[in-house]
Amino acid sequence: MALGAIAAGIAAMGAAIGGGIGDGILIGHTVDSIARQPELQGRLQATMFIGVGLIEAMPIIAIVIGFLVMNK
């Protein structure tokens, strides 16, 4: 049981770190793009929000898998 809890913690940690890095890179590049072409701000922000949603889906899935491993 203890090893399952450790595995769930490692999965949650990796998911949080990966999601944070991915969001930071995506948002940083979006800000750079908006600074270069302000007329495309609406289109770039819409694309960024879709990307953030996809990036954030992976940590949620990893945490769910970690909880499943913990309960076995």
N, C-alpha and C positions, 0 to 999 in steps of 0.2 A: 504494500500500500504506500509506503514512503517513497519508493522509486517512482511510482505513478505521479505523486505530488511534485517530485523534483522535475520529472519530465514535463508536467503541465506548466510549471513555473518557467522552465527554460523555453518552452514554446511561446508562452505569453511574452517573455522578455524579448525573444528574437522577433516576434511579430510587432511589438511596440517600437523597437529600434528600426526595423526595416520600414515600417509605415511612416515613421517620423522622417527618416532620411529621404524616402521617396516623395513625401509631401513637400519637404523643403526644396528638393531639386526642382520639382514640377512648378511650384509657386515662384521660385526664384527665376526660372527661365521665362515664366509668363510675365513677370514684372519687367524683365529685360526686354521682352518682345513688345510690351505695351509702351515702354519708353522709346523704342525705336519707331513704332508705328501706332501712334495714339488713335488713329481713325479705326483701327481694328479691335479696339478694347472690348466691345461687346462680344464679338465672335471668339476672341482669345479667352475671355473669362468663362464663356459657356463651355468651351473645350476643356479648360482647366478644371471646372467643377465635375465634368464627366470623368476626367482622369483621376481626380481626388477620390471620387466614389469607387472607381475600380481599384485604386491603390488601397483604400481602406477596407475593401471587401476581403483581401487576403489576411490581414491580422485577425479579423473576426472569425474567419474559417479556421485559422491556426489555433485560436483560443478554444473554439468548440472542439476541435480534434484533441487538444490538450485535456479538456474536461472529460472527453470520452476515454482517453487513455488512463486518466486518474481513477475513473470508476471501475475499471476492469481489474 
